């Protein structure tokens, strides 16, 4: 495992490609989570997929492509069309998140106004991707099929390829967590489907959370990864 250091970061910062996340390694900027993981694995000889066969690597590549280029767009489409539910579902406290003294009611108003502009841009991207031309119920059905494929691949294993997590498990968690960790009082079809028809995916999300983020509640409260690690001056 690579050691972590808690750094002061701002979400307004983006890579030269305009992407998040991005990292700097020895002064070199690397953007896109897939490329970041590949570079770190190569440079520091920490390959999560070292034990996989070529066939398993091929399956992982196909599943990651589905997650990053299809299912995540299904999730994004729901957010764009359900801003208020998104704020409530993820318990987003804008006052805390932005470090502002303005009341949340006012911040929510401005956020929705600003987000509506971003939604327009996001809707154009979703449409360009191909999903945006479909009805909401059709888009949700696409998502249900993706979840079913993942569920059948996982079966009764702890992780997709056995007892240890691989890159596919990390990517799957990053998308499935966005579906699973929405408050129950917010109606979200994909979450309901996952709970009722893909309980093994719910278990998978829980295992990754417990293994990699034992301080999950602290992270969500403080909006700060590894808050227990002192930040450098």
N, C-alpha and C positions, 0 to 999 in steps of 0.2 A: 504494500500500500504506500501511496505517496503521502508525505506529511502535509498537513494543512496549516495555513496561517490566516488569521482573521484580519482582513484589510477593510479600511473605510472605503466604501464604494457608493456610487450614485447611479440610479437607474437611468438618468438622463445621458450617461456616457454610453457610447456605442462604438463598435469597431469601424474601421475605415470603409467596410462594406455595408455599414448601417445595421449590423446584426448584434444580437445578444443570444447566448453569452459569447464573450471572447476573453482571451487571456494573453498575457505577455510572457514569453519564455526567453530569458536571456536577451531581452530587448526586442524580440521578434513578436509581432502581433499575429495571433492565430484566432480566426473566427469560425463559427459553426461548431456545435457540440460534437458532431461526428468526426470532423477533422481534428478537433482538440483531443478527443480520446485516442484517435489513431496516432497523433503526434506524440502524446505523452507515453503511450504504450511502446512506441518505437524508441524514443529517446531514453526512457528509463527502464526498459525491458519489464514492463508490468502489463502484460497482455491478458485481459480477462478471458479471452477466447483461446488461450494456448492449448487447452485440453480438448478442444472440439475437433471432430473429424471434418473433412472437406464438405461432406454432405450436410452436416450440421451448420457449418459456416454459410452454406448456400441458403439453407432454410432461414437462418438468422437474418441474412441480408434481405431476403424477400419480406420477412415479417417487419423488419425495421423500416423498410420502404413503405409498407402499408401503414404503419403507425405514423411516420413523419410526413408522408405525402397524401394521406387519405383520412385516417381517423382524427388526426389533430385538426384538420379542416372542418370536420363534422362538429367538433367541439367549438371551434372558433365561430362557426356559423350560428350556433345556439347563443353564444355570448353576444354577438352583434345584434341579434334580434331580441335579446332579453337582458338589457343592461341592468334594470332594477333588480331582477332576480339574481343576477350575477353578484351584485354588491351585497345583497342579503345572504346569498348562498355561501359565499366565501368569507362572510363576516368582515368585510373590508372596512376598517375604520380609517377614513381618509385623514382625519386630524392627526392620528398617530403615524400613519404611513408617510405623510408629507411633512411632519414636524411643524404643523401650523397651529396657531392659536384661534383661528377662525372656527366657528361652530360647524359641526358635521353637516347640519342641514344646509348651510350655505355652500360648503365644500361639495356636497353631493349634487347640488344644483349646477354648480360650475363644471363638475366632473361630467355630468350627463350632457351638458352643452358641448363641452370639449370632446367628449367621447363620441357624441353623435357625428362630429366631423370625421373622427378617426373611423367610426363605423362605416361611413360612406366609402372611405378609402378601403377599409377591410372588406366591405361587401363587394367592391369592384374586384379585389384580389380573389375572393371566394368564387365569384362568377367566372373570372378568368381561369381559375383552377378547374372549373367545370361543375362543381357542386352547387354553386349559387343559382343555377338556372332551374333547380328542382324545388318542389314544394317541401316545407319543413318536415312533414311526415315521411316523405321519400328520403330526405337526407338522414333522418333518424334511423330509417330502415337500413341504410348503408352502414351506419355506425353499429347497429345490432349485429349485422353479418360479420363485421370486423371483429367484434367482441367474441362472437361464437367461434370464429377461426382460432383466435388466441386461446380461448378456453379449451378447445379440443386438442390443441398442441400441448398445452400445459398438463392436461389430464390430472392425474393424482400426484404429480411430482412436486417437490417443494419449489423448484425453479424450472425454467423451460427445458434445460438439458441435464437435469439431475439435481444433485445435492448442493451445488455451488452456483451462485449467480454469474451471469455472463453479460456482455454488452446488451443483448436483447432484453434481459431482465431490467436493466437500468433504463433503457428507452421506454419499455412498456410501463414501468412505474411512473415515469415523468408524464405520460399521457393518462394512464388509468387513474392516477391520484387526482387529476383535475376533474374526473367524473365522480369518483368515490367520495371525496371530501367536500361535498356540498351539503349544507344542512338539510335534514330530512323534510323540514317543512316547506322547502322549495321544491316544487314539482319539476323533476328532470327525468324524462323518459329513459335516457341511457343509463342513469344510475339505477332506476327501478329494474330495468332489464338485467343489468349486471348482478344485482342482488338476488333476483329471482331465478335467473337462468344460468348465471356464470359465477356461482359462489366460490369456485376455486380461484377466480381472478381477484375477488375480494380478499381471500386468504393470502394471495401472492402480494398484493399491495401492503397488507398488514405485516408480512414477513420482512419485506424490504424496509418498511418504515422502522420496525423494531431493530433491525440489524444495522441500518445505516444512519437512522435519525432517532436515537433514544431520547434526544432533547427536543422532539417534534413540537410539543406544546409550548416550550420556551421560544422556539424559533417563530412559531405562528403568533405568539403574543408580542414578542419584541421586534418581529420582522428583521431578524438578524441571524445569519448562519453562524454557528459556533460562537455564540455570545459569551461562552465561558472562557474563550481564548482572548487574552488581552490584545487590543489593537496596538500596532507600533506607533510611536509618537511621530 
